[in-house]
């Protein structure tokens, strides 16, 4: 009987091998690039059957986008043969629309997500396909365009669940400073925080129609509150940084790269308290806008020429703000001032990126989706999708810069293809901004955080986090913008929020300890 079973098994295996061989010759299989005798990619592909990929990204559809898609599809026609159905979702609707799309099982092949959106929750829900094997087979350009440190830091439970789209290892942090007013007041270029504050007081004294400083007062931008923004600067010698559980809040924080989570409710950091007290003085002296908590968009005041200093999370000055300011006053101009510590290794980085493109588990074209992104990660194709049609929407300035022509195409590579290898810099930026962007893109300029690659699973404390965030919104930005008396306000905040913060801290530390022990 055993001999008979063995013959049956052998015949079955032979049949399976024959079937697999036949399937491998079928043109419907998604082949990777052809290889030469040495096994290296030749970059050539056989033409595949046509497939339409549905892709969901945030933002507004550029006027010339259809022409760009037509050119892209023309270029792909003889190889991966992909048609693109790109759905743009307004930013205001993004969270709800993508949530509904994923939970309903709607057919979608690529979708934008982010740690600040619902990436970790969707991964936990099984909404996304692990990409390690798909990238190895179909994504050589995707892999090589991002340094290994970026891949290592942006895995989830050791797997690639989304392609990180970013070009930097540290977020740019600057103050926009009215250069024309600084020069008018005879003040030298700003090099330190003290210089900045001296300028602010000079504006208050001599330029009465301009508010010296307008930090962010909305809770969703709490990191841009005046006191909280201070933790990005060189005088933060202990590298005090928000924790992975509450990414924009300093209440739970790390310091000195020691793998521990600290809690301001347990013991107040003297440095943080000095930031809060300084904000209070600035507010009482009417340096900080007296309406700071009511201002919905501080950049609008900047465009109107009504503010001398405001914080921003990006190197350089945004062109729309600069242009709007000059339309009000042709002599007015913002300059970007950073106080970040640029000494090699001084700043910690967790290399975490803020934008990802993922393949939903329901996609019927997973291989082709990665093949398309790999195609888009080739220089000429990246240029097309990132900047539009050459000499119509943009012009090349050398090999690594660009200049937009007209307004037919909008810059948005960060939602699907952004990477540090094929990206170009905006030629309109000043030389200092270009240098800072290059500095931020070089991982060797920073010290890797012990928690790089760590992902917090908030399942055990999701209710506590929800309650805590609701309480924090009543106190945090008011404290860090100096609007309220620090001692009294802090006592109320602590009484309401400390028990919840402690539960979150305990769970977070438990997960971090396990993560570090497994390294």
Secondary structure by P-SEA (a helix, b strand, c coil): caaaaaaaaaaaaaaaaaaaaaaaaccccccccccccccccccccccccbbbbbbbbbcccccaaaaaaaaaaaaaccccccccbbbbbcccaaaaaaaaaaaacccccbbbbcccccaaaaaaaccccccaaaaacccaaaaaaccaaaaaaccccccccccccccccbbbbbbbcaaaaaaaacccccccaaaaaaaaaaaaaccccccccccccccccccccccccccccccccccccccccccccccccccccccbbbbccccccaaaaaaaaaaaaaaaaccccccccccccaaaaaaaccccccccccccccaaaaaaaaaaccccbbbbbbcccccccccccccccccccccccccccaaaaaaaaaaaacaaaaaaaaccccccccccccccbbbbccccccccccccccccccccccccccaaaaaaaaaaaccccbbbbccccccccccccaaaaaaaaaaaaacaaaaaacccccaaaaaaaaaccaaaaaaaaaaaaaaaaaaaaac
